[in-house]
C-alpha cells in the first residue's frame, strides 16, 4: 500500500490542504511533529499525561485542519498552541509537579550543551527546587510563554502565532516572567536572556 506522505515536502500547509480531500495526508504532519510535541507535553506535565495530551493535540488538529491558515507554511506553532491549550486543562497537575520538585530538590543529570542546560533548568522533570517553585508561581500566561520559548524553542513570532496574541504581548509576558524568576531566585538569572548571550 502506497502512503503518499512518506516523501513529504518541507511544507506542512501543502499536506494539511491535501488532507481536506485525502485525510491520510495528515499523517505527514503527525510524523513530522508528534515526537517534538510529546516531548514538550512530557516536560510540562510528566510522562503519564504526555501520551493522552499529545494524542488529543493531533486528534483536535485533524478535526480543525480546515481552519489552519495555509499562509503559515509550518504547522509547528499551531500544534504547540493546541497542546498549550490542552495543557491548561492540567494546570493543577503541572503546578503540583513543579511544587513537588521544589520540595524534593530533585537532582538533574548534568547538561551537555547550552540548549540542554536551558531545557534541563525549566523541565518539570529536571528543575531544581527554587526554580521549580518560581515557575509554578508564575501566572499561567507567563508560564506558557516562558516554556514555549525555553522548552519548545519557539521564536517570539511562533509563540505569538501559537497563542494567538500580538508579538508585543509575548515579549512583555516573557520579560515579566524572567523578572519574577530573578526576584524569586535572589536576582540570579536562571535563564540566559537573549540580550545577554
Backbone bond lengths (Angstrom), bond angles and torsions (degrees), N, CA, C in turn:
res aa  C-N    CA-C-N  psi(-1)  N-CA   C-N-CA  omega(-1)  CA-C   N-CA-C  phi
1 X - - - 1.450 - - 1.521 109.91 -
2 X 1.306 116.45 127.30 1.458 122.44 -178.78 1.521 110.10 -80.53
3 X 1.334 116.69 129.14 1.459 121.04 177.16 1.517 107.25 -108.96
4 X 1.349 117.75 111.01 1.455 121.86 -170.23 1.518 114.81 -66.69
5 X 1.314 119.22 -13.69 1.455 119.57 -174.86 1.520 113.33 -97.24
6 X 1.321 118.41 2.40 1.462 119.35 -176.92 1.518 112.75 -68.50
7 X 1.305 117.93 -23.72 1.454 121.31 176.64 1.528 108.67 -112.26
8 X 1.319 115.96 55.60 1.458 122.32 -174.11 1.521 112.16 -64.95
9 X 1.336 116.51 134.85 1.457 118.49 171.52 1.523 108.44 -71.09
10 X 1.319 117.55 166.17 1.464 119.46 -176.63 1.524 112.55 -77.16
11 X 1.303 117.78 25.10 1.453 122.19 -173.22 1.525 110.39 -125.45
12 X 1.327 116.63 101.88 1.464 120.61 -179.14 1.522 112.41 -61.54
13 X 1.327 116.82 -34.28 1.466 120.17 -177.53 1.526 111.14 -58.73
14 X 1.320 116.98 -36.48 1.473 120.70 179.25 1.523 109.57 -62.41
15 X 1.333 116.72 -45.38 1.462 120.20 -177.70 1.520 112.10 -70.96
16 X 1.313 116.21 -35.48 1.463 118.71 177.69 1.520 110.04 -66.40
17 X 1.326 116.68 -44.50 1.468 119.50 178.52 1.529 110.80 -62.85
18 X 1.319 117.14 -43.23 1.477 120.06 177.85 1.525 111.32 -62.47
19 X 1.347 116.30 -32.30 1.465 119.60 -177.82 1.524 112.22 -68.70
20 X 1.314 117.78 -14.53 1.464 120.16 176.93 1.526 110.10 -61.07
21 X 1.343 115.87 -38.92 1.464 120.89 179.01 1.525 112.57 -102.32
22 X 1.327 116.00 -26.14 1.461 122.03 -179.21 1.533 107.54 -125.59
23 X 1.327 117.45 84.19 1.476 120.65 -173.69 1.526 114.65 -52.11
24 X 1.331 117.07 -31.15 1.467 119.51 -178.56 1.533 112.48 -63.37
25 X 1.319 118.43 -19.39 1.471 121.56 178.89 1.528 111.85 -66.46
26 X 1.312 117.06 -20.73 1.466 119.45 177.28 1.530 110.59 -64.46
27 X 1.301 116.82 -18.27 1.464 121.16 176.35 1.516 112.83 -57.08
28 X 1.328 117.31 -30.13 1.468 120.20 178.01 1.523 111.19 -64.57
29 X 1.315 116.26 -38.80 1.462 121.16 178.70 1.534 109.14 -68.72
30 X 1.321 116.35 -44.33 1.468 121.20 177.33 1.527 110.21 -58.13
31 X 1.335 116.56 -50.51 1.463 120.53 -177.66 1.531 111.98 -61.15
32 X 1.317 116.25 -37.05 1.466 120.70 -177.02 1.527 113.09 -72.83
33 X 1.328 117.56 -29.75 1.464 118.76 -168.59 1.528 116.31 -125.16
34 X 1.317 119.12 -10.41 1.466 119.82 -173.60 1.531 112.32 -59.21
35 X 1.302 117.85 -49.02 1.474 120.28 -175.42 1.526 111.05 -60.33
36 X 1.326 116.92 -40.60 1.461 120.97 -179.81 1.536 111.17 -66.33
37 X 1.316 117.05 -44.73 1.462 121.10 179.34 1.537 109.60 -64.28
38 X 1.313 116.83 -42.41 1.464 121.18 179.16 1.531 110.82 -60.54
39 X 1.326 117.14 -43.62 1.465 121.29 178.68 1.531 110.59 -60.05
40 X 1.322 115.90 -44.57 1.468 120.96 179.92 1.529 111.07 -61.68
41 X 1.312 117.20 -48.58 1.464 121.13 -179.44 1.526 110.06 -63.30
42 X 1.306 117.52 -40.86 1.463 121.40 179.44 1.522 110.90 -61.66
43 X 1.311 116.87 -40.05 1.461 120.36 179.78 1.528 111.58 -68.47
44 X 1.310 116.31 -29.03 1.467 119.11 -179.28 1.519 112.84 -87.26
45 X 1.322 117.33 -36.91 1.461 119.87 -172.93 1.515 114.41 -118.31
46 X 1.316 117.28 -9.63 1.453 120.46 -175.85 1.517 110.39 96.06
47 X 1.322 116.51 161.33 1.465 120.58 -173.67 1.529 114.44 -66.54
48 X 1.322 118.02 -27.43 1.465 119.34 -177.53 1.525 111.55 -63.95
49 X 1.315 117.67 -41.83 1.468 121.26 -177.87 1.524 112.56 -84.44
50 X 1.324 117.75 -18.44 1.461 121.16 -171.99 1.525 113.20 -61.31
51 X 1.328 117.84 -42.65 1.465 120.07 -179.31 1.523 111.26 -60.14
52 X 1.325 115.91 -48.67 1.465 119.93 -177.31 1.521 112.03 -66.58
53 X 1.331 117.30 -47.12 1.463 120.31 -176.73 1.530 110.75 -67.67
54 X 1.319 117.38 -38.67 1.466 120.24 178.38 1.524 111.11 -65.82
55 X 1.311 116.78 -43.97 1.464 120.48 177.77 1.530 110.31 -62.26
56 X 1.324 115.92 -42.33 1.462 119.61 179.09 1.529 111.08 -65.23
57 X 1.328 117.14 -34.96 1.463 121.26 177.46 1.522 110.45 -58.05
58 X 1.328 116.67 -48.59 1.465 119.60 -177.41 1.524 112.29 -75.05
59 X 1.316 117.44 -31.95 1.468 119.22 176.00 1.527 109.86 -64.70
60 X 1.320 116.38 -42.51 1.461 120.66 178.63 1.523 110.77 -67.90
61 X 1.318 117.19 -41.46 1.465 120.70 177.33 1.526 110.40 -60.41
62 X 1.316 116.34 -42.02 1.461 119.83 178.78 1.530 110.83 -61.85
63 X 1.328 115.78 -45.32 1.473 119.24 179.82 1.527 111.87 -65.32
64 X 1.314 117.31 -29.42 1.472 122.09 -177.85 1.531 112.98 -100.61
65 X 1.297 117.86 11.61 1.463 120.33 -173.07 1.521 113.31 -59.74
66 X 1.329 118.87 -26.41 1.466 121.29 178.26 1.529 111.54 -70.01
67 X 1.321 116.58 -19.48 1.469 120.98 -179.80 1.529 112.48 -89.77
68 X 1.320 117.73 -8.93 1.464 120.48 -178.48 1.525 109.65 -62.18
69 X 1.314 116.89 133.02 1.464 122.97 178.70 1.528 108.46 -76.49
70 X 1.314 115.71 105.90 1.462 121.02 -175.36 1.531 113.30 -67.28
71 X 1.319 117.75 -9.84 1.469 119.03 175.43 1.529 110.84 -73.58
72 X 1.341 116.87 -17.11 1.463 121.42 174.46 1.523 106.84 -88.84
73 X 1.297 116.78 117.71 1.463 120.24 -175.06 1.523 112.07 -73.82
74 X 1.328 117.43 -29.99 1.464 120.76 -178.68 1.525 110.34 -106.43
75 X 1.310 116.00 138.54 1.465 121.59 176.62 1.528 111.64 -87.41
76 X 1.307 117.50 -5.30 1.466 121.96 -174.85 1.534 112.91 -53.81
77 X 1.341 120.32 -55.27 1.467 119.16 179.64 1.533 112.66 -61.13
78 X 1.317 117.28 -38.55 1.462 122.42 178.65 1.534 110.01 -60.32
79 X 1.315 116.46 -45.22 1.465 120.92 179.89 1.527 111.39 -66.33
80 X 1.339 117.35 -40.79 1.458 120.11 176.18 1.523 110.76 -63.47
81 X 1.320 117.33 -36.07 1.461 120.50 176.97 1.514 111.61 -63.39
82 X 1.329 116.81 -44.09 1.464 120.93 177.65 1.525 109.74 -63.03
83 X 1.329 116.60 -46.55 1.470 120.58 -179.87 1.527 110.99 -60.76
84 X 1.330 116.76 -42.78 1.458 120.40 -179.47 1.524 111.04 -63.92
85 X 1.323 116.84 -39.98 1.469 119.83 176.62 1.524 111.05 -63.62
86 X 1.317 117.36 -39.69 1.459 120.10 177.98 1.522 111.40 -69.04
87 X 1.327 116.74 -36.06 1.462 120.98 177.07 1.524 109.67 -60.99
88 X 1.330 116.38 -32.65 1.470 118.97 -178.79 1.527 111.76 -59.63
89 X 1.316 117.19 -25.40 1.462 120.48 176.01 1.525 111.57 -70.16
90 X 1.321 115.28 -16.19 1.466 121.46 -176.93 1.523 111.12 -114.39
91 X 1.333 117.67 21.05 1.468 120.82 -176.40 1.525 112.21 -54.44
92 X 1.317 116.62 -41.11 1.470 118.45 179.49 1.522 110.92 -60.61
93 X 1.333 116.64 -40.93 1.470 120.37 178.47 1.523 110.70 -63.76
94 X 1.335 116.41 -42.69 1.462 120.26 -179.55 1.525 110.33 -63.47
95 X 1.323 117.15 -48.03 1.460 120.92 -179.47 1.530 110.08 -64.62
96 X 1.318 117.56 -40.36 1.465 121.51 178.54 1.529 110.04 -61.14
97 X 1.334 116.91 -43.44 1.458 121.22 179.00 1.526 111.01 -63.48
98 X 1.326 117.00 -45.89 1.463 120.23 179.48 1.531 111.21 -62.86
99 X 1.312 116.96 -40.77 1.472 119.79 179.57 1.524 111.73 -68.73
100 X 1.327 115.96 -34.66 1.470 118.97 177.11 1.520 109.95 -65.22
101 X 1.313 116.49 -41.13 1.463 120.21 177.68 1.523 109.58 -63.68
102 X 1.325 116.05 -40.42 1.460 120.55 177.39 1.525 109.96 -57.24
103 X 1.326 116.67 -45.49 1.466 120.21 -178.51 1.528 112.20 -69.49
104 X 1.292 116.84 -38.09 1.462 120.20 -174.85 1.523 113.61 -86.31
105 X 1.321 116.94 -14.73 1.465 120.97 -177.38 1.531 110.57 49.89
106 X 1.323 115.00 52.36 1.464 120.70 -178.51 1.525 110.32 -56.95
107 X 1.310 115.28 142.91 1.459 120.82 179.65 1.520 109.99 -90.10
108 X 1.307 115.09 130.35 1.467 120.51 177.96 1.517 108.98 -93.00
109 X 1.335 115.12 150.39 1.464 119.35 172.97 1.518 107.68 -66.79
110 X 1.313 118.91 149.30 1.457 120.40 178.86 1.529 110.32 -60.61
111 X 1.319 115.22 135.83 1.461 120.10 178.85 1.522 109.37 -78.33
112 X 1.327 115.29 150.83 1.465 119.47 -176.87 1.518 112.74 -96.44
113 X 1.308 118.65 -42.71 1.458 121.98 -178.42 1.510 109.93 -130.14
114 X 1.344 115.78 177.58 1.464 119.94 -178.12 1.519 111.19 -58.78
115 X 1.331 117.69 -46.75 1.469 120.65 -179.12 1.525 110.65 -62.43
116 X 1.343 116.89 -43.65 1.466 120.38 177.82 1.520 110.73 -63.02
117 X 1.327 116.01 -37.66 1.461 120.26 -178.99 1.525 110.72 -64.98
118 X 1.342 117.16 -46.01 1.463 120.31 179.29 1.522 109.86 -64.56
119 X 1.333 116.98 -45.11 1.457 120.53 -179.83 1.521 110.50 -61.20
120 X 1.319 117.51 -44.32 1.460 120.74 -179.86 1.518 111.49 -62.96
121 X 1.327 116.68 -33.65 1.456 119.77 -178.38 1.515 112.70 -69.10
122 X 1.329 118.30 -32.41 1.462 118.93 -175.89 1.516 113.38 -106.84
123 X 1.318 118.32 -5.91 1.457 120.36 178.98 1.522 109.99 -68.45
124 X 1.310 115.95 131.57 1.464 120.19 -179.29 1.517 111.73 -59.33
125 X 1.333 117.55 -23.75 1.453 120.59 179.64 1.522 112.38 -83.71
126 X 1.330 118.07 -18.75 1.451 120.43 -170.62 1.521 115.45 -124.20
127 X 1.313 119.03 -12.08 1.456 119.05 -176.94 1.511 110.51 -65.71
128 X 1.312 114.83 148.83 1.455 119.50 177.96 1.515 108.62 -90.10
129 X 1.295 115.15 157.15 1.444 126.25 -173.34 1.512 119.29 -24.51
130 X 1.326 118.92 -77.38 1.459 119.87 -172.10 1.528 114.01 -60.99
131 X 1.311 118.27 -36.14 1.461 120.10 178.77 1.524 110.16 -65.76
132 X 1.324 117.29 -41.79 1.467 120.12 178.42 1.518 110.47 -60.96
133 X 1.317 117.06 -43.44 1.458 120.58 178.32 1.514 111.62 -63.83
134 X 1.329 117.04 -40.35 1.463 121.07 179.76 1.531 110.88 -66.25
135 X 1.323 117.33 -40.36 1.465 120.31 177.38 1.526 109.80 -66.06
136 X 1.314 117.73 -41.16 1.465 121.40 178.91 1.520 111.00 -61.75
137 X 1.333 117.75 -32.44 1.457 121.77 -177.60 1.527 113.38 -78.99
138 X 1.328 117.49 -12.70 1.464 119.58 179.90 1.525 110.69 -67.38
139 X 1.334 116.52 146.91 1.472 118.30 170.74 1.532 109.30 -59.74
140 X 1.311 116.11 148.67 1.468 121.04 -174.57 1.522 112.67 -53.99
141 X 1.324 118.96 -42.81 1.464 121.30 -177.42 1.529 110.93 -63.72
142 X 1.322 117.47 -39.28 1.460 120.80 178.22 1.526 110.93 -70.70
143 X 1.326 116.98 -39.88 1.465 120.88 178.82 1.532 109.93 -62.87
144 X 1.342 116.83 -42.10 1.472 120.20 178.82 1.522 111.32 -58.94
145 X 1.336 116.97 -48.28 1.468 120.63 -179.34 1.520 110.12 -62.71
146 X 1.325 116.56 -48.15 1.467 120.98 -179.64 1.529 111.25 -55.86
147 X 1.327 116.54 -47.89 1.464 119.77 -175.09 1.525 112.43 -75.97
148 X 1.334 118.35 -28.42 1.469 119.41 174.08 1.525 110.53 -66.91
149 X 1.322 117.06 -35.34 1.467 120.12 177.66 1.526 110.31 -76.62
150 X 1.339 116.76 -49.51 1.465 120.55 -172.60 1.523 113.77 -77.61
151 X 1.325 118.07 -41.14 1.466 120.26 -177.97 1.518 112.59 -88.92
152 X 1.333 115.71 -44.76 1.467 119.32 -175.53 1.516 112.04 -87.25
153 X 1.323 117.69 -19.37 1.456 120.28 -179.80 1.521 113.11 73.06
154 X 1.325 117.26 24.12 1.454 120.14 179.29 1.525 109.63 -75.69
155 X 1.324 115.52 147.10 1.456 121.43 173.62 1.525 108.51 -74.79
156 X 1.317 117.04 167.50 1.462 120.10 177.56 1.523 110.51 -59.12
157 X 1.333 116.55 -41.04 1.470 120.31 178.30 1.528 111.11 -61.42
158 X 1.326 116.33 -42.81 1.465 120.10 179.70 1.527 111.29 -66.75
159 X 1.328 117.39 -38.06 1.465 120.13 177.24 1.526 109.51 -64.64
160 X 1.328 116.59 -42.37 1.470 120.17 178.05 1.520 110.40 -59.01
161 X 1.324 116.03 -43.23 1.469 120.58 177.90 1.531 110.70 -65.56
162 X 1.319 117.15 -44.69 1.468 121.24 -177.50 1.522 111.89 -61.74
163 X 1.332 116.15 -41.17 1.461 120.39 -175.65 1.526 112.82 -96.69
164 X 1.332 115.45 -3.13 1.461 120.67 179.75 1.529 111.16 57.70
165 X 1.334 115.20 48.13 1.458 122.43 177.19 1.525 108.16 -130.17
166 X 1.335 117.77 159.56 1.463 119.77 177.69 1.529 112.60 -65.19
167 X 1.320 115.83 155.21 1.456 123.01 177.90 1.527 110.84 -53.52
168 X 1.323 117.18 -44.73 1.463 121.63 -178.95 1.515 112.57 -61.11
169 X 1.319 116.95 -33.17 1.460 121.29 178.17 1.525 110.07 -66.44
170 X 1.320 116.05 -41.08 1.470 120.28 177.43 1.524 109.73 -60.61
171 X 1.319 115.63 -48.42 1.463 120.52 -178.66 1.521 111.74 -60.74
172 X 1.331 117.14 -45.55 1.467 119.02 -178.38 1.530 111.40 -68.80
173 X 1.334 118.24 -39.09 1.463 120.03 178.46 1.529 110.93 -63.95
174 X 1.332 115.82 -41.32 1.461 118.97 -179.72 1.528 110.63 -67.14
175 X 1.326 117.21 -41.65 1.463 119.78 178.19 1.523 111.44 -62.91
176 X 1.335 116.94 -41.43 1.472 120.02 177.79 1.524 110.75 -64.07
177 X 1.334 116.28 -42.32 1.469 119.98 179.80 1.525 110.37 -62.22
178 X 1.317 117.34 -45.11 1.461 120.34 179.39 1.519 111.10 -62.37
179 X 1.341 115.90 -42.68 1.459 119.74 179.72 1.536 110.51 -61.81
180 X 1.323 116.86 -44.05 1.472 120.47 179.82 1.522 111.56 -65.20
181 X 1.329 116.54 -37.71 1.470 118.94 177.82 1.519 110.61 -65.80
182 X 1.340 116.07 -42.67 1.465 119.00 178.35 1.532 110.86 -60.58
183 X 1.335 115.97 -46.13 1.464 120.53 179.65 1.526 110.95 -60.25
184 X 1.325 116.10 -44.04 1.460 120.36 -178.12 1.524 112.12 -67.79
185 X 1.322 116.68 -25.39 1.467 120.77 -175.84 1.527 112.04 -108.06
186 X 1.319 116.66 25.12 1.464 119.80 175.19 1.514 113.52 71.80
187 X 1.333 116.35 38.60 1.466 123.68 176.67 1.525 114.01 67.80
188 X 1.325 118.36 12.54 1.461 119.49 171.56 1.514 107.55 -86.55
189 X 1.309 116.91 151.98 1.458 121.50 -177.74 1.523 108.85 -101.77
190 X 1.337 118.10 103.88 1.456 120.31 -177.97 1.518 112.99 -73.04
191 X 1.313 116.75 -20.40 1.454 121.53 179.86 1.513 107.51 -123.11
192 X 1.289 117.27 125.62 1.446 121.28 -178.56 1.515 108.95 -67.75
193 X 1.328 117.14 118.71 1.462 121.18 176.60 1.511 109.64 -65.56
194 X 1.316 115.99 148.01 1.461 120.13 177.09 1.517 109.97 -58.80
195 X 1.345 116.66 -36.39 1.456 120.71 -178.57 1.519 110.81 -66.54
196 X 1.334 117.79 -23.85 1.454 121.83 -176.75 1.524 112.18 -95.53
197 X 1.328 117.54 -7.16 1.462 120.68 -176.63 1.510 111.01 -72.15
